[in-house]
Amino acid sequence: MPREQYQTKLENLRDDVLYMSELVAERLRMGLDALKRHDGELGEEVITGDAEINELYLELERECTDLIALQQPVAGDLRFIAASFKIITDLERIADLATNLGAYAGEAEREVFPDVDAQRIGEETLAMLDVAMAAYEQSDPDRCYEVAEMDDEVDALCERASDLVVRDLIKRDELDDDEAVEAMMRNVSRLLLTIRDLERVGDHTVNIAARSLYMIENNDELLY
């Protein structure tokens, strides 16, 4: 394959990965909106839309493997293709977590823990994803480190949110029958799972930044 055609394929791969990240960010925001409004129909739209993400993931996986098998890239090109492959894997998993949010959306008619701001955590993870993909697109190592710092804040928010749920539950004394207890436990489970899933979105976003840093500088400092 002529060198110019090979470089075009590399550029197309970058564009395709960025396109996938835009779709995933859209699904994550839709999941958060569905959760905020307890909108089961919107949540179902997030779930059914996951098939598009999965198909795109498989297509990009083939792009990566074909470039490696047919072109035998070395050095920076190989790191770029390998990083792209790892990044689309993390993006696909973030999309899966967005479908979880969609599934939780219709499970509660009202918010029983108003002090827990899951939306803020979600907005922080979306901001992290935006910075991580900018690092990948622009080969910017500083933004890779910025994502890792942002994740510390997300982790702290998740820890405080989980603590609020537990403390609030301990203080409640209105649960005077089995049905009320069952309903409360369902809400507690849903909210704790939401917090956990958003924390995992942050973790996958750090993975994206880590792979980008390795791609840019051959630096594995953020890999774990």
N, C-alpha and C positions, 0 to 999 in steps of 0.2 A: 504494500500500500504506500503511495507517495506520502512524503512527510507532511505536506499541507493537508491532505485528506485525514491523516492521523490526528493532527492538531485540531482539526474541525470536530472530529469525534470526541476528543477530550473536552473541548468547549461545549459541545452539545450535552455531554454528560453533566457538566457543572450546571448548565441551564435546567436540565431535567431534575436534578436533585433539588435545586432551588424551587422549581415548580411544585415538586412533591411537598416541600416544607410549607409552601403557601396553602396547599390543600389541607395539610394536617393542622396548621394553625387555625384555619377556618373551621374545621371540625371541632377543635378544642374550644374555640369561642362559642360555637353553637351548643356544645355540651354544657358549658357554663351558663349560657343564657337559658337553656331548657331547665337547668337545675334551679336557677334563680326564680323562674316563673312557675316552677312545678308543671312544666309543659310536656306532657307525655308524648304528644304528636311530634313536637320538635325533637324530643329525645329519640323517638323511633327513626326520624330522618337521619340523625347522626349514626344510628346503628346500621341502617340499610346502606348508607353511603360509604361504609367501611369497605365494601367490596371493591369500589373504585380505587381506594388506597392500596388494597392488597394486589390488585391487578397491576397497578403502576409499579409497586415494589418489585414484583416478579419481572417486569419488563426491564427495570433498571438493573436488577441483579444480572440479567442476561447481558446487558450492555457491559457491565463490569467484567464479567467472566470472559466475554468475547475479546475485549481489549487485552486482557492478560494473556489469554490463550493464543491469540492470533498475532499480537504485536510484541509480546515479551518485553514489556516496558521495564526500565531500570530507574534507580535513584528517585528523583523527584516525581516523575510520572507514575512510577509504581506506588509511591506513598499517596499520591493524589487519588488514584483509582481505588486503592485499599481503603483509604479514609472515606471515600464516597460510598463504598459498599457498606462499611460499618455505620455510616451516618444514616443511610436509608433504612437500615435495620432498626436504629433507634427511633427514627421518624415513624416507622410502621408500628412500633410498640406504643409510642405516644398516641397514635390514632386509636389503638386498641383501648387505651385508658380513657380517651374521649368517649368511646362507646359505653364504657362503664358509667360515666357521668350521665349519658343519655338514658341508660337503664334506671339510674337512681331517680331521674327527674320526676317520674309520675308516682313515686312510692309514698310521698307525703303530701297532704293537702295544705299544710302550713308549716312554718319554720318554728320549731319548738326550742331552738337554742339561738335566739337572736343575737347574742353576744359573739357568736362564732362567725367570723367573716371569711367564709370559703371563697367568696368572689375576689377578695383582695389577694388571696393566695393564688388563685387562678390567673389574675392579671399579672402577678409577678412572674409566674411561669411562662406566660405568653411573651412578656418582655425579655425574659432569659432566652427564649427560643429565637426571638428576633435578633438579639445580639449575637448568639451563637452562629446563626446562618450568615450574618454579615461578616463574621470572622472567617467563615469558610469561603464566602464569595470574594472577599477582598484580601484574603491571606493576611489577616491582621492578628498578630499574636497577642496584642494588648487586650483585644476584645475577648480572647479565650480566657485570659485571667479574670476579666471582668465578670464573665459568666460564673466562674467558680466562686467569686465573692458574692454574687447575687444569690447563689444557692445557699450560702450560709444564712442569709436573711429568710429565705423560703423555709429552710429547716427550722429556724427559730419560730416562725409564724405557725408552722404545723405543730410544733411542740406545745406552743401556748394554746392553740385551738383545741388540741386533744386534752390538755389539762383543764381547760374551761368546761368541756363536756363532762368530764369525770366529776369535777367539783360541783357543777350545777346539778348533776344527777344525785350526788350524795345529799344535797340540801333539800331535795324535793320530798314532800310528805303527803302529796295528794294522790298517790298511787294506792288506792284502797281496794282494788279488785284485780283479778287475774287478767281481765281484758285490757285494763289500763296499763298494767305492767307489760303485757305483750306488745301493745302499741308503742310504748315508750322504748322498749328494747329494739324494736324495728327501726325507730328513728335514730337511736344511738348508733346502731350498727351501720345504718346508711351514712350518717355523718362521719363516723370514724373511717369508713371505707373511702369516702370522698377525700378526706384529708390525706389518707395514705396514698391514694392514687395521684393526687396533685403533687405530693412529695416525690413520687416515682417519676412523674413528668419532669420535675426538676433534675432528678438523677440522670435521666436519659439525655436531657439537654446538656448537662455537664459532660457526658460521654461525647456528644457532638463537638463541644469545644475542645475536649482533650484530643480527639482524632484530628481536628483541624490544626491544633498546635503541633502535633506530630507531623502532619502533612507539610506544614510551613517550615518548621525548624528542625525536623528530625528530633524533637524533644518530647520525651515520654513522661514529663513531670506530672501532668494532670491525669494520666492513665491510672486506673485502679480497677 
